């Protein structure tokens, strides 16, 4: 069954889902964040069929989330690395991780201090906001 494309939707959430709207895409991005770069590393980690992985990697490259570069070891292989756009998905993965697991299963760590970090909402003036303090508001009609 062919998926519906949301690429031309007005809603930025719908447009984003056109790129990362299936679980393999986000799991590939997760693996790229933890240092996997080669097709075989993604395949071994995810246990996904090679044909599915090939399609997902191609889409992530075509959509600017990953790029293929010459292998860091000088071999004929290619490495898949996150682009700036791909690195922007870190907050999405952190939010999903915090939502979906207990404290012992997921760690976001400050590189400088080695201490745990946590994603949270802040107002423009710096106040911490709770979920009941915010609402998603559609853009005004033009």
Helices and strands as residue ranges (DSSP letters): H 12-20, H 23-33, H 39-46, H 50-62, E 66-70, E 78-82, H 84-87, H 90-100, E 108-109, E 116-117, E 121-122, E 128-129, G 131-133
